[in-house]
Amino acid sequence: MTLSLNIGNLFNDSSSHALIDELRKRKSQDDILDFEEKFNSKNEQNLHVYICRFLKNRSISRGLASRWLITIIEIKESKIDALQKLNN
């Protein structure tokens, strides 16, 4: 299945459901990070914004949201740490 990732400012039901389906499919950390990178490169807002909206609206479970957000945050923190070590 090909998903049009450009949902931009329009946050309609069909694009929301398609994105939620994509989120549920991704299980491994590498798969999550790969999808996040592709999504962020093609959309105005980053994936974590949509995940938080889904969580707020109770469109996804706390477990799914936490798995995705923890993965995204951990990789960002490790990149920041690596850059800080290079600068010191």
LUMLUMRO-677661 format. One record per residue (C-alpha): x, y, z. Coordinates in steps of 0.2 Angstrom, whole numbers, padded with zeros to 4 digits, always signed. Each point is the difference from the previous one (the first is absolute). Example, Ala and Ser with C-alpha at 12.3 -4.5 7.8 and 13.67 -1.06 7.14 Angstrom:
% LUMLUMRO-677661
+0062-0022+0039
+0006+0017-0003
//
This chain:
% LUMLUMRO-677661
+0000+0000+0000
+0006+0017-0004
-0004+0014+0011
+0000+0018-0005
+0010+0008+0014
-0004+0018-0004
-0015+0003+0011
+0005+0018+0003
-0012+0011+0009
-0015-0011-0005
-0003-0012+0014
-0015-0010-0006
-0006-0017+0005
+0007-0010-0014
+0017+0007+0001
+0000-0002+0019
-0005-0018-0001
+0013-0004-0013
+0013+0008+0011
-0006-0010+0015
+0001-0016-0010
+0018+0004-0005
+0005+0004+0018
-0008-0017+0005
+0010-0010-0013
+0017+0007+0005
+0007-0011+0014
+0019+0001+0000
+0010+0015+0005
+0008+0001-0017
-0017-0001-0009
-0007+0014+0011
+0015+0012-0002
+0000-0003-0019
-0019+0004-0001
+0002+0015+0011
+0014+0007-0011
-0010-0003-0016
-0015+0008+0007
+0009+0015+0007
+0008+0003-0017
-0017+0001-0009
-0011+0009+0013
-0001+0017+0007
-0001-0006+0018
+0010-0014+0008
-0007-0017+0004
+0001+0002+0018
-0013+0015-0001
-0012-0012-0008
+0003-0014+0012
-0003+0013+0014
-0016+0005-0008
-0006-0018-0002
+0004-0003+0018
-0010+0016+0006
-0015-0005-0011
+0002-0018+0006
+0002-0007-0018
+0014-0011+0005
+0005-0009+0016
+0012+0007+0013
+0010-0016-0003
+0002+0004-0019
+0003+0018+0003
+0013-0003+0014
+0010-0013-0011
+0001+0012-0014
+0004+0016+0010
+0013-0009+0011
+0009-0007-0016
+0000+0017-0008
+0006+0009+0016
+0013-0012+0004
+0008+0001-0017
-0001+0019+0000
+0009+0000+0017
+0013-0012-0005
+0004+0011-0015
+0001+0016+0011
+0012-0009+0012
+0011-0006-0014
+0001+0018-0007
+0003+0007+0017
+0015-0013+0002
+0007+0006-0016
-0001+0018+0005
+0009-0003+0017
//
